[in-house]
Amino acid sequence: MPFEYKKVLVLGATSGIGWALASKLVEKGISVVAEVDLEAVDLEILTNYTSFLHLTKAFLPYLQKQAPKPTSMIYTTSGLALVPILYCPGYCSTKAALHHHILALRQQMKDADSNVKIIELFPPAVQTELHDAKHQPQLGDRGKDIGMPLDEFTDEAWAGLSADDNEQVPVQMVKTMMGFNGWEQERQKTAQKMWAFMKQQQH
Ligand SMILES: NC(=O)c1ccc[n+]([C@@H]2O[C@H](COP(=O)([O-])OP(=O)(O)OC[C@H]3O[C@@H](n4cnc5c(N)ncnc54)[C@H](OP(=O)(O)O)[C@@H]3O)[C@@H](O)[C@H]2O)c1
């Protein structure tokens, strides 16, 4: 009797028997729904979000002690903090979480007249090792051509970081296609209104 199912959920398909059987199913034209690798999700959250909170907690008291000398913390998020793409929703979510955290932290620092400026750099896709075959084997050789050349990114990022208005540094298409100059401004205005409203409620 032929295998009668057209769609199969395979648990434990990242290696071994599960991986081999999933490959066989794909070879036979059956759609395979592999489960989300939750260990990888935990690691992604730790690397892209939680570690920044640890670093902030560790460095902030030191930087605050330098007052009145101006200091700053520069966080690298991504244009994907603003718009998720279908290819890597977990990565986009960690960047969005860090972006929200940064927005709130920056205002907290301002409310406290702090000497620590909170800066956020938003790269678009850039040609780095992030997309190479070691880090994203599914992309193979194509990965190295993804995004803008690294030297062009560095020049634009440096210009933004060196500008007077350097709290938020969106680079290349993050400004336009990914919404920084558009609806992200509306979101941040709404956040300002919300914070002012909550402050008023407290008095
Ligand atoms: N490239 C892009 O298209 C792009 C787009 C938007 C945002 N970004 C963001 O820009 C930042 C830099 O990315 P990239 O493109 O330069 O990536 P990359 O070429 O892969 O470099 C990542 C760097 O982070 C280090 N690293 C990774 N995991 C670490 C950990 N757990 N603890 C300490 N260091 C760790 C790596 O060190 P090892 O080599 O020792 O692991 C490497 O030095 C990331 O936050 C990324 O999300 C990149």
Ligand as a Chemical Component Dictionary entry (heavy atoms), coordinates in Angstrom:
data_LIG
# 
_chem_comp.id                   LIG 
_chem_comp.type                 NON-POLYMER 
_chem_comp.pdbx_formal_charge   0 
_chem_comp.three_letter_code    LIG 
# 
loop_
_chem_comp_atom.comp_id 
_chem_comp_atom.atom_id 
_chem_comp_atom.alt_atom_id 
_chem_comp_atom.type_symbol 
_chem_comp_atom.charge 
_chem_comp_atom.model_Cartn_x 
_chem_comp_atom.model_Cartn_y 
_chem_comp_atom.model_Cartn_z 
_chem_comp_atom.pdbx_ordinal 
LIG N1  N1  N 0  24.544 41.589 8.119  1  
LIG C1  C1  C 0  23.278 41.958 8.041  2  
LIG O1  O1  O 0  22.623 41.799 6.986  3  
LIG C2  C2  C 0  22.622 42.605 9.226  4  
LIG C3  C3  C 0  21.411 43.277 9.007  5  
LIG C4  C4  C 0  20.777 43.888 10.087 6  
LIG C5  C5  C 0  21.331 43.797 11.348 7  
LIG N2  N2  N 1  22.496 43.109 11.530 8  
LIG C6  C6  C 0  23.002 43.025 12.913 9  
LIG O2  O2  O 0  24.307 43.537 12.980 10 
LIG C7  C7  C 0  25.024 42.876 14.031 11 
LIG C8  C8  C 0  26.337 42.362 13.478 12 
LIG O3  O3  O 0  26.025 41.410 12.464 13 
LIG P1  P1  P 0  27.083 41.012 11.324 14 
LIG O4  O4  O 0  26.368 41.071 10.023 15 
LIG O5  O5  O -1 28.337 41.770 11.492 16 
LIG O6  O6  O 0  27.270 39.472 11.692 17 
LIG P2  P2  P 0  28.563 38.542 11.669 18 
LIG O7  O7  O 0  29.422 38.902 10.502 19 
LIG O8  O8  O 0  28.030 37.155 11.774 20 
LIG O9  O9  O 0  29.316 38.950 13.022 21 
LIG C9  C9  C 0  28.728 38.706 14.256 22 
LIG C10 C10 C 0  29.745 39.018 15.358 23 
LIG O10 O10 O 0  29.095 38.769 16.630 24 
LIG C11 C11 C 0  29.867 37.810 17.350 25 
LIG N3  N3  N 0  28.981 36.948 18.148 26 
LIG C12 C12 C 0  28.014 36.110 17.711 27 
LIG N4  N4  N 0  27.432 35.462 18.748 28 
LIG C13 C13 C 0  28.058 35.914 19.853 29 
LIG C14 C14 C 0  27.915 35.636 21.237 30 
LIG N5  N5  N 0  26.994 34.766 21.683 31 
LIG N6  N6  N 0  28.725 36.280 22.106 32 
LIG C15 C15 C 0  29.645 37.162 21.663 33 
LIG N7  N7  N 0  29.823 37.474 20.374 34 
LIG C16 C16 C 0  29.030 36.858 19.482 35 
LIG C17 C17 C 0  30.606 37.023 16.298 36 
LIG O11 O11 O 0  31.758 36.432 16.882 37 
LIG P3  P3  P 0  32.206 34.937 16.466 38 
LIG O12 O12 O 0  32.606 35.022 15.034 39 
LIG O13 O13 O 0  33.310 34.666 17.420 40 
LIG O14 O14 O 0  30.986 34.094 16.675 41 
LIG C18 C18 C 0  30.971 38.132 15.307 42 
LIG O15 O15 O 0  32.080 38.870 15.761 43 
LIG C19 C19 C 0  24.100 41.769 14.546 44 
LIG O16 O16 O 0  23.430 42.238 15.699 45 
LIG C20 C20 C 0  23.111 41.585 13.395 46 
LIG O17 O17 O 0  21.874 41.090 13.852 47 
LIG C21 C21 C 0  23.155 42.526 10.500 48 
# 
loop_
_chem_comp_bond.comp_id 
_chem_comp_bond.atom_id_1 
_chem_comp_bond.atom_id_2 
_chem_comp_bond.value_order 
_chem_comp_bond.pdbx_ordinal 
LIG N1  C1  SING 1  
LIG C1  O1  DOUB 2  
LIG C1  C2  SING 3  
LIG C2  C3  SING 4  
LIG C2  C21 DOUB 5  
LIG C3  C4  DOUB 6  
LIG C4  C5  SING 7  
LIG C5  N2  DOUB 8  
LIG N2  C6  SING 9  
LIG N2  C21 SING 10 
LIG C6  O2  SING 11 
LIG C6  C20 SING 12 
LIG O2  C7  SING 13 
LIG C7  C8  SING 14 
LIG C7  C19 SING 15 
LIG C8  O3  SING 16 
LIG O3  P1  SING 17 
LIG P1  O4  DOUB 18 
LIG P1  O5  SING 19 
LIG P1  O6  SING 20 
LIG O6  P2  SING 21 
LIG P2  O7  DOUB 22 
LIG P2  O8  SING 23 
LIG P2  O9  SING 24 
LIG O9  C9  SING 25 
LIG C9  C10 SING 26 
LIG C10 O10 SING 27 
LIG C10 C18 SING 28 
LIG O10 C11 SING 29 
LIG C11 N3  SING 30 
LIG C11 C17 SING 31 
LIG N3  C12 SING 32 
LIG N3  C16 SING 33 
LIG C12 N4  DOUB 34 
LIG N4  C13 SING 35 
LIG C13 C14 SING 36 
LIG C13 C16 DOUB 37 
LIG C14 N5  SING 38 
LIG C14 N6  DOUB 39 
LIG N6  C15 SING 40 
LIG C15 N7  DOUB 41 
LIG N7  C16 SING 42 
LIG C17 O11 SING 43 
LIG C17 C18 SING 44 
LIG O11 P3  SING 45 
LIG P3  O12 DOUB 46 
LIG P3  O13 SING 47 
LIG P3  O14 SING 48 
LIG C18 O15 SING 49 
LIG C19 O16 SING 50 
LIG C19 C20 SING 51 
LIG C20 O17 SING 52 
# 
